[in-house]
Amino acid sequence: MTWQPEIDEIKRRVELAKEMGGAENVERQHKSGKLTVRERIDRLVDPGSFHEIGALAGKAVYENGEMVSFTPSNYVVGTARIEGRRVIVGGDDFTVRGGAVDARIGDKAGYGELMARELRLPIIRLVDGTGGGGSVKTIEMTGRTYVPANPAWDTVVALMSEVPVVGACMGSVAGLGAVRVVTSHFSLMVRGTSQLFVAGPPVVERGIGEKVPKELLGGAHIHTRASGAVDNEVESEEEAFTEIRRFLSYLPSNVWQIPPRSATNDDANRREEELISLIPRDRRQTYDIRRLLGLILDHDSFFEIGKYYGRPLVVGLARLGGYAVGVVASDSQQGGGALDAPGSEKLTRFVDLCDTFHLPVVNFVDQPGFLIGTAAERAGTVRYGARALAAIYQATVPWVSIIIRRVFGVAGAAHGNAQGLNLRYAWPSGDWGSLPIEGGVQAAYRRDIESAPDPAARRREIEDRLHELRSPFRTAEAFGIEEIIDPRDSRPLLCEWASTAYDILPSQLGPRGRGCRP
């Protein structure tokens, strides 16, 4: 006698679980332009690598001791591999009770979070469900209400400081589901088929009398542009999976490991002629910062994060000589590159990401200072800016700055930790000071200018006199800048720096002294 009948029953139940909410609900999911959770996992991870945990969890109906129907838990979780590296992946099954938490049968999501922490593996959340309590119908089902609690949230918070966390908004996500998306190191939404909100349209209409369709309430354009709650917007679910895989490729599996190095055929000593003419001599003219990055970083290695939010600042992951690095750069084509409140918030989160996972940072500096004016003051630019400065000064990863052009004011001074080594190289186009001469003259010489017979001529005379002193070579004479380099030498210098930085990293491994916040 063997246990074959029970083994056959295991297989039967697993097959029933794979039917999810039934053919009709699966078809409805497809008609809405969305994949099922199992299809998503299959497309995200390496073929055949997904090992499911808890497939037998669900609601069974028995007659005479025999199971006659089975509705699986609407959360699917397990281990898998992405590019050969182990990960935890979990997702809501919208075909069963709309992914509501009250249909999960046990805290499978929390178990997945705990697995990620204990096994020190990255976790990917494919979120397509509602909040922590699901529907108010739960009250009828249980015969009582309850005091809200966020299950396993201590683990969720701890993960932010220990392993890479990805939050993918794959449908209409509200409440705790929305918080699960944004409590991550990298988040994304699919245009047109995913929405994210604290509360959905029916609750908003009933609660505050505001009637608004779900796309206008929490579509991808809202959260990747206006609120900054989500990092990236993609056109399709397939693109979402590509971006998730690419993001993880730059990061270690946990903070006790060094980021992986990738093979590259890009010559570390490559010198691009275009770099000596890319920065205009006219300081009022702009240039394409992404073009500049492409000329210096490993070919096609720049992965931008948060492109549409905090647009004066460009951040992302890249490689130098195959080594993974974090990249920060100002975009002169967006408000002159002045650091505003959203840009400061973006900078803070990105520096924390790099510091948490030991990614050396390259800062391409063209910073005219904090954004000024009434709108900037109302937005709390000074507060967000101060937080960004704190993040930079708290970071302990290797840091290097390439001063492309402007370095002005408090924001400019935050290009690196001035009390540390503050390794930096300036281009001949470097231009720095407490204030730009053009704006500072009016403040510093106001009485002189206003009392002159020809104020405009007097202002030009003072500006011309000061322009003679703004040469970066005069600063170098006083060792106020350590090196002025040929821009074409930037890539060779940075590739050499990246190699040295990775020699230092083993002594810095492990969690940072402070937690990483979403």
C-alpha positions as CSV (number, residue, x, y, z in Angstrom):
1,M,0.0,0.0,0.0
2,T,1.3,3.5,-0.9
3,W,0.3,7.1,-0.5
4,Q,-0.4,7.4,-4.2
5,P,-4.1,8.4,-3.7
6,E,-3.1,11.4,-1.5
7,I,-0.4,12.3,-4.1
8,D,-3.0,12.2,-6.8
9,E,-5.2,14.4,-4.7
10,I,-2.4,17.0,-4.3
11,K,-2.1,17.1,-8.1
12,R,-5.8,17.5,-8.5
13,R,-6.0,20.3,-6.1
14,V,-3.1,22.1,-7.6
15,E,-4.7,21.9,-11.0
16,L,-8.0,23.3,-9.5
17,A,-6.0,26.2,-8.1
18,K,-4.6,27.0,-11.5
19,E,-8.1,27.5,-12.8
20,M,-8.2,30.6,-10.5
21,G,-11.7,32.2,-10.5
22,G,-13.0,30.1,-13.4
23,A,-13.0,30.5,-17.2
24,E,-15.6,33.3,-17.2
25,N,-13.6,35.5,-14.8
26,V,-10.3,34.7,-16.6
27,E,-11.9,35.8,-19.9
28,R,-13.2,39.0,-18.2
29,Q,-9.6,39.7,-17.0
30,H,-8.3,39.3,-20.6
31,K,-11.0,41.5,-22.1
32,S,-10.0,44.3,-19.7
33,G,-6.5,44.2,-21.3
34,K,-4.9,42.4,-18.4
35,L,-3.1,39.1,-17.8
36,T,-3.9,36.8,-15.0
37,V,-1.5,36.6,-12.0
38,R,-0.2,33.2,-13.2
39,E,0.4,34.5,-16.7
40,R,2.2,37.5,-15.2
41,I,4.5,35.4,-13.2
42,D,5.3,33.1,-16.1
43,R,6.3,36.1,-18.3
44,L,8.3,37.8,-15.6
45,V,10.5,35.0,-14.3
46,D,12.9,32.5,-16.0
47,P,11.0,29.8,-17.8
48,G,10.0,26.9,-15.5
49,S,11.7,28.5,-12.4
50,F,8.5,29.4,-10.4
51,H,8.0,27.2,-7.3
52,E,4.6,28.0,-5.8
53,I,4.0,28.0,-2.0
54,G,0.5,27.5,-0.6
55,A,-1.2,26.4,-3.8
56,L,-3.6,24.2,-1.7
57,A,-4.9,27.1,0.3
58,G,-8.5,28.0,-0.5
59,K,-12.1,27.5,0.3
60,A,-13.3,23.9,-0.3
61,V,-16.9,22.6,-0.2
62,Y,-17.4,19.0,1.0
63,E,-20.2,16.5,0.6
64,N,-20.0,13.2,2.4
65,G,-16.4,13.7,3.1
66,E,-15.5,14.4,-0.6
67,M,-14.4,17.8,-1.9
68,V,-16.9,18.9,-4.6
69,S,-15.6,22.4,-5.3
70,F,-12.6,24.5,-4.6
71,T,-12.0,28.3,-4.8
72,P,-8.3,29.0,-4.4
73,S,-6.8,31.8,-2.3
74,N,-6.5,34.9,-4.4
75,Y,-2.9,35.4,-3.7
76,V,-0.2,33.5,-5.5
77,V,3.4,33.5,-4.1
78,G,6.6,31.5,-4.4
79,T,10.2,31.5,-5.3
80,A,11.6,31.9,-8.8
81,R,14.6,33.0,-10.8
82,I,15.3,36.1,-12.8
83,E,18.4,36.0,-15.0
84,G,19.4,33.0,-12.9
85,R,19.1,34.9,-9.5
86,R,16.5,33.8,-6.9
87,V,13.7,36.1,-6.1
88,I,10.3,36.0,-4.2
89,V,7.4,36.9,-6.4
90,G,3.8,37.3,-5.3
91,G,0.7,38.7,-6.9
92,D,-3.1,39.2,-6.4
93,D,-5.5,37.1,-8.3
94,F,-8.2,39.5,-9.5
95,T,-10.3,36.7,-10.9
96,V,-11.2,35.7,-7.3
97,R,-13.1,38.3,-5.4
98,G,-11.3,41.1,-7.2
99,G,-8.1,40.4,-5.4
100,A,-9.6,41.5,-2.1
101,V,-7.6,40.6,1.0
102,D,-10.5,38.9,2.7
103,A,-10.4,36.2,0.1
104,R,-6.8,35.2,0.7
105,I,-7.2,32.4,3.1
106,G,-4.3,33.0,5.5
107,D,-1.7,35.7,5.2
108,K,0.1,34.4,2.1
109,A,1.4,37.8,1.2
110,G,2.8,38.3,4.7
111,Y,4.5,34.9,4.4
112,G,6.1,35.9,1.1
113,E,7.4,39.0,2.8
114,L,8.8,37.0,5.6
115,M,10.5,34.6,3.2
116,A,12.1,37.5,1.4
117,R,13.6,38.7,4.6
118,E,14.7,35.4,6.1
119,L,16.2,34.2,2.8
120,R,17.5,37.6,1.9
121,L,16.0,37.6,-1.5
122,P,14.5,40.5,-3.6
123,I,10.7,40.6,-3.6
124,I,8.4,41.6,-6.5
125,R,4.8,42.5,-5.7
126,L,2.3,42.2,-8.6
127,V,-0.5,44.2,-7.0
128,D,-4.0,43.9,-8.5
129,G,-6.3,44.0,-5.5
130,T,-8.1,46.2,-3.0
131,G,-7.2,47.3,0.5
132,G,-6.6,45.5,3.7
133,G,-10.2,44.6,4.6
134,G,-11.6,44.0,1.1
135,S,-15.3,44.6,0.8
136,V,-17.7,45.7,3.6
137,K,-19.4,42.4,2.8
138,T,-16.8,40.9,5.1
139,I,-18.9,42.3,8.0
140,E,-21.8,40.1,7.0
141,M,-19.6,37.1,6.5
142,T,-17.9,37.3,9.9
143,G,-20.8,38.8,11.9
144,R,-18.6,41.5,13.3
145,T,-16.3,44.3,12.4
146,Y,-12.7,44.7,13.4
147,V,-10.0,47.2,14.4
148,P,-7.8,47.7,11.3
149,A,-4.2,46.4,11.3
150,N,-1.6,46.2,8.5
151,P,-0.5,42.5,8.5
152,A,3.3,41.8,8.6
153,W,4.0,45.5,8.2
154,D,7.0,45.3,10.5
155,T,8.5,42.9,7.9
156,V,7.5,45.2,5.1
157,V,9.3,48.1,6.7
158,A,12.4,46.0,7.5
159,L,12.7,44.8,3.9
160,M,13.2,48.3,2.7
161,S,16.6,48.3,4.4
162,E,17.7,44.8,3.5
163,V,16.5,43.5,0.1
164,P,15.4,45.1,-3.2
165,V,11.6,45.6,-3.3
166,V,9.6,46.2,-6.5
167,G,6.0,47.3,-6.5
168,A,4.0,46.9,-9.7
169,C,0.5,48.3,-10.0
170,M,-1.2,46.0,-12.4
171,G,-4.8,47.0,-12.1
172,S,-7.2,49.2,-10.0
173,V,-5.4,49.2,-6.7
174,A,-6.8,50.9,-3.6
175,G,-6.0,51.2,0.2
176,L,-3.4,48.8,1.5
177,G,-2.8,47.5,-2.0
178,A,-1.8,51.0,-3.1
179,V,0.5,51.4,-0.1
180,R,2.1,48.0,-0.9
181,V,3.0,49.4,-4.4
182,V,4.7,52.5,-3.2
183,T,6.4,50.9,-0.2
184,S,9.2,49.8,-2.5
185,H,12.5,50.8,-4.0
186,F,11.1,50.9,-7.5
187,S,7.4,51.1,-8.6
188,L,5.6,51.2,-11.9
189,M,2.2,51.4,-13.5
190,V,0.7,50.3,-16.8
191,R,-0.8,53.2,-18.8
192,G,-4.6,52.8,-19.2
193,T,-5.0,49.5,-17.3
194,S,-3.7,50.4,-13.9
195,Q,-4.9,53.0,-11.4
196,L,-3.8,53.6,-7.8
197,F,-5.7,55.5,-5.1
198,V,-6.2,55.7,-1.4
199,A,-9.9,55.1,-2.1
200,G,-11.6,54.3,-5.3
201,P,-14.3,56.4,-7.1
202,P,-17.3,55.0,-5.2
203,V,-15.8,55.8,-1.8
204,V,-14.6,59.2,-2.9
205,E,-18.0,60.1,-4.3
206,R,-19.8,58.9,-1.1
207,G,-17.2,60.3,1.3
208,I,-16.5,63.8,-0.1
209,G,-19.0,64.2,-2.9
210,E,-16.4,64.3,-5.6
211,K,-17.5,62.3,-8.7
212,V,-14.4,61.4,-10.8
213,P,-13.6,58.4,-13.1
214,K,-10.8,56.1,-11.9
215,E,-8.3,57.1,-14.6
216,L,-8.6,60.8,-13.6
217,L,-8.5,59.9,-9.9
218,G,-5.4,57.7,-10.0
219,G,-4.1,56.9,-13.5
220,A,-0.5,56.5,-14.3
221,H,-0.2,60.1,-15.6
222,I,-1.3,61.3,-12.1
223,H,1.2,59.3,-10.1
224,T,4.3,59.4,-12.4
225,R,4.0,63.1,-13.1
226,A,1.9,65.0,-10.6
227,S,2.3,63.1,-7.3
228,G,5.5,61.2,-7.8
229,A,4.0,58.3,-5.8
230,V,5.1,55.9,-8.6
231,D,8.4,55.9,-10.4
232,N,7.8,54.7,-14.0
233,E,5.0,54.5,-16.5
234,V,5.0,51.7,-19.1
235,E,2.9,51.0,-22.1
236,S,2.2,47.3,-21.5
237,E,2.5,44.5,-19.0
238,E,5.3,43.0,-21.0
239,E,7.2,46.3,-20.8
240,A,6.6,46.2,-17.0
241,F,8.3,42.8,-16.7
242,T,11.2,44.1,-18.8
243,E,11.7,47.1,-16.6
244,I,11.5,45.0,-13.4
245,R,14.1,42.6,-14.7
246,R,16.3,45.5,-15.7
247,F,16.0,47.3,-12.4
248,L,17.0,44.2,-10.5
249,S,20.0,43.6,-12.7
250,Y,21.8,46.6,-11.2
251,L,21.2,45.6,-7.6
252,P,22.6,42.9,-5.3
253,S,20.1,40.4,-3.9
254,N,20.6,42.0,-0.4
255,V,22.6,44.5,1.4
256,W,25.2,41.9,2.5
257,Q,26.3,41.5,-1.1
258,I,28.1,43.7,-3.7
259,P,26.1,44.8,-6.8
260,P,26.8,42.4,-9.7
261,R,29.2,43.4,-12.5
262,S,28.1,42.8,-16.1
263,A,30.3,41.9,-19.0
264,T,30.8,44.8,-21.5
265,N,32.5,45.3,-24.8
266,D,32.5,49.1,-24.3
267,D,36.1,50.4,-24.1
268,A,36.8,52.0,-20.7
269,N,39.2,54.4,-22.4
270,R,36.7,55.5,-25.0
271,R,37.0,59.3,-25.5
272,E,34.1,61.1,-27.3
273,E,35.0,64.1,-29.4
274,E,31.5,65.5,-29.1
275,L,32.0,66.2,-25.4
276,I,34.3,69.2,-26.0
277,S,31.5,71.0,-27.9
278,L,28.4,69.8,-26.2
279,I,28.2,72.5,-23.5
280,P,27.4,75.9,-25.2
281,R,29.6,78.8,-24.5
282,D,26.5,81.0,-24.1
283,R,25.4,80.3,-20.5
284,R,21.8,80.9,-21.4
285,Q,21.7,78.0,-23.8
286,T,20.8,74.5,-22.8
287,Y,21.9,71.1,-23.9
288,D,20.7,67.5,-23.9
289,I,21.9,65.9,-20.6
290,R,20.7,62.4,-21.6
291,R,22.9,62.7,-24.7
292,L,25.8,63.6,-22.5
293,L,25.2,60.7,-20.2
294,G,25.1,58.3,-23.2
295,L,28.5,59.5,-24.4
296,I,30.2,58.7,-21.0
297,L,28.3,55.7,-19.5
298,D,28.5,52.2,-20.9
299,H,26.6,52.0,-24.1
300,D,22.8,51.7,-23.5
301,S,23.3,51.1,-19.8
302,F,21.3,54.0,-18.4
303,F,18.1,53.0,-16.8
304,E,16.2,56.2,-15.8
305,I,13.9,56.3,-12.8
306,G,11.1,58.8,-12.3
307,K,11.6,60.6,-15.7
308,Y,8.4,62.6,-15.5
309,Y,8.5,63.8,-11.9
310,G,11.0,66.3,-10.5
311,R,12.1,66.9,-14.0
312,P,15.0,69.4,-13.4
313,L,16.8,66.3,-12.0
314,V,17.6,63.2,-13.9
315,V,18.4,60.0,-11.9
316,G,18.9,56.4,-12.8
317,L,21.1,53.3,-12.7
318,A,23.9,52.7,-15.2
319,R,27.2,51.0,-15.6
320,L,30.8,52.1,-16.0
321,G,33.2,49.4,-17.2
322,G,30.4,46.9,-16.3
323,Y,30.2,48.1,-12.7
324,A,26.7,49.2,-11.5
325,V,26.5,52.9,-10.4
326,G,23.9,55.4,-9.5
327,V,23.7,58.5,-11.7
328,V,22.5,62.0,-10.7
329,A,22.4,64.9,-13.2
330,S,20.7,68.3,-13.6
331,D,18.6,68.9,-16.8
332,S,19.2,72.5,-17.9
333,Q,16.2,72.1,-20.3
334,Q,13.8,71.9,-17.4
335,G,13.6,75.1,-15.5
336,G,17.3,75.7,-16.0
337,G,17.9,72.6,-13.8
338,A,17.1,74.5,-10.6
339,L,16.3,72.1,-7.8
340,D,12.7,72.3,-6.9
341,A,10.6,70.5,-4.2
342,P,9.8,67.4,-6.3
343,G,13.4,67.2,-7.6
344,S,14.6,67.3,-4.0
345,E,12.3,64.6,-2.9
346,K,13.4,62.5,-5.9
347,L,17.0,63.1,-5.0
348,T,16.5,62.1,-1.4
349,R,14.9,58.7,-2.3
350,F,17.5,58.0,-5.0
351,V,20.5,58.7,-2.8
352,D,18.9,56.5,-0.1
353,L,18.4,53.7,-2.6
354,C,22.1,53.9,-3.7
355,D,23.4,54.1,-0.2
356,T,21.2,51.1,1.0
357,F,22.5,48.8,-1.8
358,H,26.1,50.1,-2.0
359,L,25.8,51.6,-5.4
360,P,28.6,54.2,-6.0
361,V,27.2,57.5,-7.2
362,V,28.3,59.8,-10.1
363,N,26.9,63.3,-9.9
364,F,27.0,65.3,-13.2
365,V,26.7,68.8,-11.8
366,D,25.1,71.8,-13.5
367,Q,23.2,73.2,-10.6
368,P,22.0,76.9,-10.6
369,G,20.6,76.5,-7.1
370,F,17.2,76.0,-5.5
371,L,14.2,77.1,-7.5
372,I,13.1,80.6,-6.3
373,G,9.8,82.5,-6.3
374,T,6.4,82.3,-4.6
375,A,5.5,78.9,-6.1
376,A,8.7,77.4,-4.9
377,E,8.2,78.8,-1.4
378,R,4.7,77.5,-1.2
379,A,5.9,74.1,-2.3
380,G,8.3,73.9,0.7
381,T,11.4,73.8,-1.5
382,V,13.6,74.7,1.4
383,R,12.4,71.8,3.5
384,Y,12.6,69.2,0.8
385,G,16.0,70.6,-0.2
386,A,17.3,70.3,3.3
387,R,16.2,66.7,3.4
388,A,18.1,66.1,0.1
389,L,21.2,67.6,1.6
390,A,20.9,65.4,4.7
391,A,20.6,62.3,2.5
392,I,23.8,63.3,0.6
393,Y,25.7,63.9,3.8
394,Q,24.5,60.7,5.4
395,A,25.4,58.6,2.4
396,T,28.6,56.5,2.9
397,V,29.0,55.0,-0.6
398,P,31.8,56.2,-2.9
399,W,30.8,59.5,-4.6
400,V,32.3,61.4,-7.4
401,S,31.2,64.6,-9.1
402,I,31.8,65.8,-12.6
403,I,31.2,69.6,-12.6
404,I,29.9,70.3,-16.1
405,R,28.9,73.9,-15.7
406,R,27.1,75.7,-12.8
407,V,27.6,75.2,-9.1
408,F,25.6,77.9,-7.2
409,G,24.1,78.4,-3.8
410,V,23.2,75.9,-1.2
411,A,21.9,73.4,-3.7
412,G,25.1,73.7,-5.8
413,A,27.1,73.2,-2.6
414,A,25.4,69.8,-2.1
415,H,27.1,68.3,-5.1
416,G,29.0,66.2,-2.6
417,N,30.1,66.0,1.0
418,A,32.3,69.0,1.4
419,Q,33.6,67.8,4.8
420,G,34.7,64.5,3.2
421,L,37.0,63.8,0.3
422,N,34.5,65.3,-2.1
423,L,36.2,63.8,-5.1
424,R,35.4,65.9,-8.2
425,Y,36.5,66.9,-11.7
426,A,35.6,70.1,-13.4
427,W,35.2,70.8,-17.1
428,P,36.5,74.1,-18.6
429,S,32.9,75.2,-18.8
430,G,32.7,75.2,-15.0
431,D,30.9,78.3,-13.5
432,W,30.4,78.7,-9.8
433,G,29.9,81.0,-6.8
434,S,27.4,82.0,-4.2
435,L,25.1,83.5,-6.9
436,P,25.3,83.8,-10.6
437,I,27.0,87.1,-11.5
438,E,24.0,88.2,-13.7
439,G,21.6,88.0,-10.8
440,G,24.0,88.7,-7.9
441,V,25.1,92.1,-9.3
442,Q,21.7,93.7,-8.9
443,A,21.5,92.6,-5.3
444,A,25.1,93.4,-4.3
445,Y,25.5,96.7,-6.2
446,R,21.9,98.0,-6.1
447,R,22.6,101.5,-4.8
448,D,25.6,102.0,-7.1
449,I,23.5,100.9,-10.1
450,E,20.4,103.0,-9.2
451,S,22.4,106.1,-8.5
452,A,24.3,106.0,-11.8
453,P,23.2,108.3,-14.7
454,D,22.8,105.2,-16.9
455,P,21.9,102.3,-14.5
456,A,21.9,99.7,-17.3
457,A,25.3,100.8,-18.5
458,R,26.6,100.8,-14.9
459,R,25.3,97.2,-14.4
460,R,27.0,96.0,-17.6
461,E,30.2,97.6,-16.5
462,I,30.2,95.8,-13.2
463,E,29.3,92.5,-14.8
464,D,32.1,92.8,-17.3
465,R,34.6,93.5,-14.6
466,L,33.4,90.5,-12.6
467,H,33.3,88.2,-15.6
468,E,37.1,88.4,-15.8
469,L,37.3,86.8,-12.4
470,R,34.9,83.9,-13.0
471,S,37.4,81.8,-14.9
472,P,37.6,78.3,-13.4
473,F,41.4,78.5,-13.8
474,R,41.5,81.3,-11.1
475,T,39.8,78.9,-8.7
476,A,42.2,76.1,-9.6
477,E,45.1,78.4,-8.8
478,A,43.9,78.6,-5.2
479,F,43.2,74.8,-5.2
480,G,39.5,75.7,-4.9
481,I,38.9,73.0,-7.5
482,E,41.2,70.0,-7.5
483,E,41.3,69.3,-11.3
484,I,40.0,70.8,-14.5
485,I,39.9,68.1,-17.2
486,D,39.4,67.6,-20.8
487,P,35.7,66.5,-21.0
488,R,36.8,63.6,-23.3
489,D,38.7,62.1,-20.3
490,S,35.6,61.8,-18.2
491,R,34.8,58.2,-19.1
492,P,38.3,56.8,-18.6
493,L,38.5,58.6,-15.2
494,L,35.1,57.4,-14.1
495,C,35.7,53.8,-15.2
496,E,38.9,53.8,-13.2
497,W,37.0,55.4,-10.2
498,A,34.3,52.7,-10.4
499,S,36.9,49.9,-10.2
500,T,38.4,51.5,-7.2
501,A,35.0,52.1,-5.6
502,Y,34.2,48.4,-5.8
503,D,37.5,47.6,-4.1
504,I,36.2,49.6,-1.1
505,L,32.7,48.2,-1.0
506,P,33.4,44.9,0.8
507,S,34.2,46.9,4.0
508,Q,30.8,48.7,3.8
509,L,28.4,45.7,3.4
510,G,25.4,45.2,5.6
511,P,22.4,47.4,6.6
512,R,22.9,51.1,7.1
513,G,22.5,52.6,10.6
514,R,19.2,54.1,9.5
515,G,16.2,52.6,7.8
516,C,15.4,53.2,4.2
517,R,12.0,54.9,3.8
518,P,9.6,54.6,0.8
